[in-house]
Amino acid sequence: MAKKPLRRPEFSEIVYTSERWKLLEEKRAKAIRIMEALEKFNMESIVHGSIARGDVTEKSDVDILIPNQPSSFLVETALEIAGIPINRRVVVQATPAYAMKAYIEIDERTSVSFPLMKMRKVEREFYKFGGEATLKDLKAGLRFPGVDKRLMLIEPTEKGHRESSIVGCEEQAAKLLGISLETVLDRVHALLRRDEIGRTGVFIEKELAEGETFEQVLKKLAEENPAVRRRLKSI
């Protein structure tokens, strides 16, 4: 079941068990392996979400993003050389206004993604909103604040984390996370709306056939869909 946004104003202190620290170490090790494979091909990446913040559970995904627009051939080659399996490849565009992204699914809870067109500032800041960490950060054992799907601000502590709702405290959250207030308000609106009406579908989601490249699929979609063409030219 999806986590619902919470509106409680008080802070809660969460102390991690030894099992939870071990789980974080295991999931971060998985992320490090993938990010090292990409780095060998000069592709810098981040891991975002609970892996960056530290508040992992068994169901936490290992989501890695290459913020720039790399060659999909290089990404897939880097993974294959490292012996990292590619299970599924999908092109996703959440709405006509958002950048189309490539998703390489490694397993059910692990993926590598990268934009196929330039992201707007607010889109790039979505990742920092949820918490993000570089390969260097992971190797140094650093954790970073971010907001989860309940709209709870997760602030790492020595023993675990402190959490509090950002609803009504959006400006303070933006300052703490080092992002624009626009991004915070956008995410709060989206997650509260999802809580009210349920998750809605995405604008485009297309799985690649064997032999197809992400660039070929993007070109075909742009030829067929005026909204995709407009988004490609908008930035």
C-alpha positions, 0 to 999 in steps of 0.5 A: 500500500502506498504511503500517505502524506502526513500532516502532523507538525511534531518531530519524531526521533527514529532509532535504527536497529542493527538489522536496519543499519545492515540493510542500508549497508547492503543496499548502498553496496548494490548502488556502489557497484552500479555507480562504479561501473558507470564511473569507469565510462566517465558517467557521474551518477547519483542515488536518490531517495531512502538510499541517500537519506538512510531510512531504508526498508526491505521494499526500498528501491535502488534508484540511480540517475545519470543527470546528464544526457549520456549515450544509451549505448555507453550506459548499457555497455558499462553495465554489461561489462560489469556483469550487471544484467539488463532486465527491461528497458522503458521510455517514460514521460510523466506528463507532456511538460516533463522530460522524457527519461530512459529507465534500465531495469536491473531487477524489480527494485533496482534501476538506472535512469537518465533524461533523453531531453534537457530537464527543467530546473524544477525537475532536476531538483525533484531528486534533491527534494527526495535526497540524493548522494554521489558515489563519493558520498556513499563511500564516505558513509554520508547521508542526506536530508530529503522528503519521503512520499508521506511528505515527511522530512527525513533528517539523518542523526547519529542513531537513525533519523528525525522526521517531521511533516513539511506541510505548512513548512515548505519554505523552511524545507526548501532552505534546508534542502537547498532547492527552490520553493517552487519545487517544494510546492510542486511536490507537495501539491502532487503528493497531496493530490495523489493521496486524494484521487489516487495515482494517475497514469503517465503520459508515455510509457513504452518498453523497448524491443530487442535491438531498439535504442532509446534514441531511436524510440525518442526520434519515432515518438517525436515524429508521431507526437506533437507534444513530444516535439514541443518538449524537445524544443522547449529548452 
